[in-house]
Amino acid sequence: MIGRIAGIILHRARDHVLIDVRGVGYVVHVSERTSAGLPPAGQAVALYTDLLVREDLLQLFGFQSLLEKEWHKLLTSVQGVGAKVSLAILGTLGADGLSRAIALGDWSAVRKAQGVGPKLAQRIVLELKDKGPSIMALGGDLTVDAGGAASPGIEPGEAAASAPASMAGTEAHPSSDGGIVSARAAADALSALVNLGYAQSEAASVVAEVQAREPDAQTAALIRAALRLLAPKG
């Protein structure tokens, strides 16, 4: 299994990137959001990858964080959601936006992705509402950037997970909406609420609601606002 790929960009398009790894060119399919965050051709890049294997097909899909990769794996577990649809959803919402949509049951947000009809959007939210919070709770650990490519090569994803967010001679390229920072804050807040005894699904819904109103809120602010919403009324 190829879990991470690092090399030099030869060509970048809206839905894929061609990466040279020691003389071998790998076509890696990516979301439009990921493509927009990559450096131009000629520069180094590193992506976490998921390998799709079929009898007549081998395809690599690339992600800038392990959090995004885990959401991709979860999305494609839903009947009717292939890799292309998953990338469309992640490209439209990002990992952070998808987390909020699932937690809030907001299927209309998922519906905005190309190729996703209302029935499929509702199925995604319904099937992932209990599975999504477990990924959200790990968000702080999974938002590790794929790292640099000073020595181009392919490494297992597990080894890359312990790499720092940025490395010497490498520029990090987080998503334009600050998804890495907000995902960490949401994950930390969710973990704190679960540790206080709240059900994970309930805590995830409240954190997502608060973050939708205050997208720049840090962990402490998220926890305080969530606790106010969770407090008994009357």
Kinemage of the C-alpha trace (Angstrom):
@kinemage 1
@onewidth
@group {chain A} dominant
@subgroup {mainchain}
@vectorlist {calphas} color= white
{ca met a 1} P 0.000 0.000 0.000
{ca ile a 2} L 1.325 3.434 -0.949
{ca gly a 3} L 0.474 5.692 1.998
{ca arg a 4} L 2.504 8.781 1.119
{ca ile a 5} L 4.190 10.115 -1.989
{ca ala a 6} L 6.809 12.869 -2.177
{ca gly a 7} L 8.538 14.326 -5.206
{ca ile a 8} L 8.589 17.172 -7.717
{ca ile a 9} L 5.465 18.441 -9.465
{ca leu a 10} L 5.707 18.019 -13.244
{ca his a 11} L 2.147 19.047 -14.031
{ca arg a 12} L -0.822 20.253 -11.998
{ca ala a 13} L -4.456 20.236 -13.128
{ca arg a 14} L -7.761 20.878 -11.356
{ca asp a 15} L -8.330 17.219 -10.519
{ca his a 16} L -4.895 15.601 -10.607
{ca val a 17} L -1.185 16.216 -10.274
{ca leu a 18} L 1.769 14.471 -11.913
{ca ile a 19} L 4.597 13.936 -9.427
{ca asp a 20} L 8.104 12.833 -10.382
{ca val a 21} L 9.558 10.423 -7.830
{ca arg a 22} L 13.151 9.589 -8.736
{ca gly a 23} L 12.398 9.464 -12.436
{ca val a 24} L 8.983 7.789 -12.209
{ca gly a 25} L 5.881 9.919 -12.796
{ca tyr a 26} L 2.842 9.215 -10.621
{ca val a 27} L -0.608 10.588 -11.491
{ca val a 28} L -2.348 11.443 -8.215
{ca his a 29} L -6.026 12.393 -8.293
{ca val a 30} L -6.925 15.238 -5.926
{ca ser a 31} L -9.853 17.496 -5.096
{ca glu a 32} L -9.970 20.989 -6.577
{ca arg a 33} L -9.371 22.372 -3.070
{ca thr a 34} L -6.206 20.300 -2.670
{ca ser a 35} L -4.992 21.187 -6.160
{ca ala a 36} L -5.439 24.891 -5.460
{ca gly a 37} L -3.278 24.581 -2.341
{ca leu a 38} L -0.343 22.868 -4.061
{ca pro a 39} L 2.829 24.686 -5.163
{ca pro a 40} L 3.459 25.284 -8.885
{ca ala a 41} L 5.192 22.867 -11.246
{ca gly a 42} L 8.871 22.420 -10.523
{ca gln a 43} L 8.508 22.567 -6.746
{ca ala a 44} L 8.523 19.796 -4.145
{ca val a 45} L 5.301 18.369 -2.772
{ca ala a 46} L 4.181 15.567 -0.469
{ca leu a 47} L 0.725 14.051 -0.178
{ca tyr a 48} L -0.863 11.269 1.825
{ca thr a 49} L -2.354 8.776 -0.604
{ca asp a 50} L -5.002 6.093 -0.877
{ca leu a 51} L -4.518 3.412 -3.538
{ca leu a 52} L -7.556 2.080 -5.384
{ca val a 53} L -6.904 -1.389 -6.837
{ca arg a 54} L -9.137 -3.065 -9.399
{ca glu a 55} L -8.531 -5.803 -11.932
{ca asp a 56} L -8.012 -3.303 -14.737
{ca leu a 57} L -7.170 -0.144 -12.804
{ca leu a 58} L -4.719 1.330 -10.310
{ca gln a 59} L -5.449 4.864 -9.084
{ca leu a 60} L -3.790 7.040 -6.463
{ca phe a 61} L -5.784 9.676 -4.573
{ca gly a 62} L -3.924 12.395 -2.720
{ca phe a 63} L -4.674 14.362 0.463
{ca gln a 64} L -2.856 17.104 2.342
{ca ser a 65} L -3.699 15.708 5.785
{ca leu a 66} L -4.516 12.368 7.357
{ca leu a 67} L -7.821 13.855 8.528
{ca glu a 68} L -8.895 14.416 4.930
{ca lys a 69} L -7.736 10.917 3.987
{ca glu a 70} L -9.761 9.343 6.806
{ca trp a 71} L -12.864 11.245 5.721
{ca his a 72} L -12.307 9.974 2.167
{ca lys a 73} L -12.172 6.383 3.396
{ca leu a 74} L -15.333 6.907 5.450
{ca leu a 75} L -17.191 8.588 2.594
{ca thr a 76} L -16.375 5.812 0.144
{ca ser a 77} L -17.785 3.263 2.603
{ca val a 78} L -21.242 4.703 1.865
{ca gln a 79} L -23.111 2.964 -0.939
{ca gly a 80} L -23.164 5.164 -4.024
{ca val a 81} L -20.107 7.199 -3.055
{ca gly a 82} L -17.084 6.473 -5.209
{ca ala a 83} L -13.709 8.145 -5.098
{ca lys a 84} L -14.761 10.850 -7.565
{ca val a 85} L -17.809 11.844 -5.505
{ca ser a 86} L -15.778 11.760 -2.312
{ca leu a 87} L -13.215 14.160 -3.779
{ca ala a 88} L -16.035 16.415 -4.968
{ca ile a 89} L -17.461 16.571 -1.433
{ca leu a 90} L -14.070 17.224 0.151
{ca gly a 91} L -13.289 19.771 -2.527
{ca thr a 92} L -16.529 21.621 -1.797
{ca leu a 93} L -16.565 21.439 2.007
{ca gly a 94} L -13.066 20.501 3.122
{ca ala a 95} L -12.566 18.125 6.038
{ca asp a 96} L -13.621 20.812 8.505
{ca gly a 97} L -16.806 21.736 6.663
{ca leu a 98} L -17.721 18.090 6.186
{ca ser a 99} L -17.254 17.477 9.907
{ca arg a 100} L -19.713 20.257 10.701
{ca ala a 101} L -22.220 19.094 8.090
{ca ile a 102} L -22.225 15.519 9.388
{ca ala a 103} L -22.445 16.593 13.034
{ca leu a 104} L -25.328 18.987 12.346
{ca gly a 105} L -27.129 16.619 9.988
{ca asp a 106} L -26.864 19.295 7.312
{ca trp a 107} L -27.359 17.208 4.189
{ca ser a 108} L -28.034 20.338 2.125
{ca ala a 109} L -24.369 21.330 2.566
{ca val a 110} L -23.259 17.914 1.274
{ca arg a 111} L -25.719 18.315 -1.584
{ca lys a 112} L -23.698 21.272 -2.926
{ca ala a 113} L -20.953 18.943 -4.154
{ca gln a 114} L -21.066 18.050 -7.846
{ca gly a 115} L -22.598 14.631 -8.483
{ca val a 116} L -24.401 14.465 -5.134
{ca gly a 117} L -28.210 14.380 -5.282
{ca pro a 118} L -30.524 14.942 -2.306
{ca lys a 119} L -31.080 11.231 -1.630
{ca leu a 120} L -27.358 10.471 -1.636
{ca ala a 121} L -26.627 13.498 0.553
{ca gln a 122} L -29.210 12.335 3.090
{ca arg a 123} L -27.789 8.795 3.029
{ca ile a 124} L -24.263 10.109 3.665
{ca val a 125} L -25.356 12.158 6.665
{ca leu a 126} L -27.500 9.333 8.049
{ca glu a 127} L -24.828 6.639 7.718
{ca leu a 128} L -21.951 8.771 9.009
{ca lys a 129} L -23.629 10.629 11.863
{ca asp a 130} L -22.425 8.016 14.379
{ca lys a 131} L -19.066 7.313 12.687
{ca gly a 132} L -17.988 10.887 11.952
{ca pro a 133} L -17.478 12.060 15.557
{ca ser a 134} L -14.778 9.428 16.120
{ca ile a 135} L -12.717 11.001 13.321
{ca met a 136} L -13.485 14.504 14.573
{ca ala a 137} L -12.221 13.538 18.025
{ca leu a 138} L -8.903 12.497 16.478
{ca gly a 139} L -8.687 15.598 14.302
{ca gly a 140} L -5.900 17.189 16.321
{ca asp a 141} L -3.685 14.168 15.642
{ca leu a 142} L -4.780 13.646 12.046
{ca thr a 143} L -4.239 17.208 10.792
{ca val a 144} L -0.503 16.554 10.372
{ca asp a 145} L 0.634 17.990 7.060
{ca ala a 146} L 2.139 15.486 4.633
{ca gly a 147} L 5.560 17.101 5.138
{ca gly a 148} L 8.351 17.902 2.749
{ca ala a 149} L 9.973 16.232 -0.188
{ca ala a 150} L 13.640 17.155 0.154
{ca ser a 151} L 14.489 13.510 -0.584
{ca pro a 152} L 11.722 12.416 -2.970
{ca gly a 153} L 10.394 8.942 -2.310
{ca ile a 154} L 7.419 6.881 -1.243
{ca glu a 155} L 6.865 6.056 2.393
{ca pro a 156} L 4.132 4.276 4.367
{ca gly a 157} L 1.456 6.585 5.699
{ca glu a 158} L 2.048 5.320 9.221
{ca ala a 159} L 5.634 6.530 9.194
{ca ala a 160} L 4.601 9.906 7.828
{ca ala a 161} L 2.020 10.414 10.555
{ca ser a 162} L 4.702 11.291 13.093
{ca ala a 163} L 6.331 13.884 10.846
{ca pro a 164} L 6.083 17.555 11.869
{ca ala a 165} L 3.632 19.815 10.050
{ca ser a 166} L 6.469 21.567 8.250
{ca met a 167} L 10.062 20.545 7.655
{ca ala a 168} L 13.262 22.352 6.794
{ca gly a 169} L 13.203 23.723 3.267
{ca thr a 170} L 9.498 22.981 2.829
{ca glu a 171} L 6.519 25.294 2.819
{ca ala a 172} L 3.249 24.016 4.266
{ca his a 173} L 0.160 24.566 2.158
{ca pro a 174} L -2.919 24.304 4.403
{ca ser a 175} L -6.385 24.736 2.891
{ca ser a 176} L -7.420 28.307 2.206
{ca asp a 177} L -10.124 28.302 4.876
{ca gly a 178} L -7.711 27.485 7.697
{ca gly a 179} L -9.160 24.001 7.976
{ca ile a 180} L -6.185 22.514 9.810
{ca val a 181} L -6.377 25.065 12.642
{ca ser a 182} L -10.166 24.872 13.018
{ca ala a 183} L -10.139 21.065 12.827
{ca arg a 184} L -7.652 20.919 15.688
{ca ala a 185} L -9.751 23.286 17.780
{ca ala a 186} L -12.948 21.330 17.091
{ca ala a 187} L -11.281 17.989 17.822
{ca asp a 188} L -9.800 19.229 21.106
{ca ala a 189} L -13.126 20.730 22.170
{ca leu a 190} L -14.967 17.530 21.283
{ca ser a 191} L -12.498 15.424 23.258
{ca ala a 192} L -12.880 17.729 26.267
{ca leu a 193} L -16.683 17.498 26.206
{ca val a 194} L -16.607 13.707 25.860
{ca asn a 195} L -14.236 13.566 28.830
{ca leu a 196} L -16.799 15.598 30.780
{ca gly a 197} L -19.347 12.857 30.175
{ca tyr a 198} L -21.313 14.128 27.184
{ca ala a 199} L -22.245 11.679 24.428
{ca gln a 200} L -19.898 11.961 21.473
{ca ser a 201} L -22.646 12.542 18.903
{ca glu a 202} L -24.286 15.229 21.051
{ca ala a 203} L -20.964 16.955 21.741
{ca ala a 204} L -19.994 16.841 18.057
{ca ser a 205} L -23.287 18.439 17.034
{ca val a 206} L -22.909 21.293 19.520
{ca val a 207} L -19.240 21.947 18.645
{ca ala a 208} L -20.152 22.045 14.972
{ca glu a 209} L -23.011 24.472 15.680
{ca val a 210} L -20.709 26.795 17.623
{ca gln a 211} L -17.970 26.624 15.004
{ca ala a 212} L -20.430 27.373 12.232
{ca arg a 213} L -21.253 30.644 14.015
{ca glu a 214} L -17.682 31.377 15.140
{ca pro a 215} L -15.301 29.759 12.589
{ca asp a 216} L -12.214 31.418 14.120
{ca ala a 217} L -12.970 30.396 17.715
{ca gln a 218} L -10.134 28.667 19.554
{ca thr a 219} L -10.534 25.551 21.695
{ca ala a 220} L -11.327 27.311 24.977
{ca ala a 221} L -13.957 29.521 23.354
{ca leu a 222} L -15.526 26.528 21.631
{ca ile a 223} L -15.759 24.622 24.914
{ca arg a 224} L -17.313 27.556 26.779
{ca ala a 225} L -19.908 28.187 24.076
{ca ala a 226} L -20.686 24.467 23.743
{ca leu a 227} L -21.198 24.106 27.489
{ca arg a 228} L -23.654 27.004 27.435
{ca leu a 229} L -25.681 25.223 24.753
{ca leu a 230} L -25.485 21.902 26.597
{ca ala a 231} L -26.553 23.384 29.923
{ca pro a 232} L -30.080 22.378 31.074
{ca lys a 233} L -32.671 24.943 30.049
{ca gly a 234} L -35.130 26.511 32.413
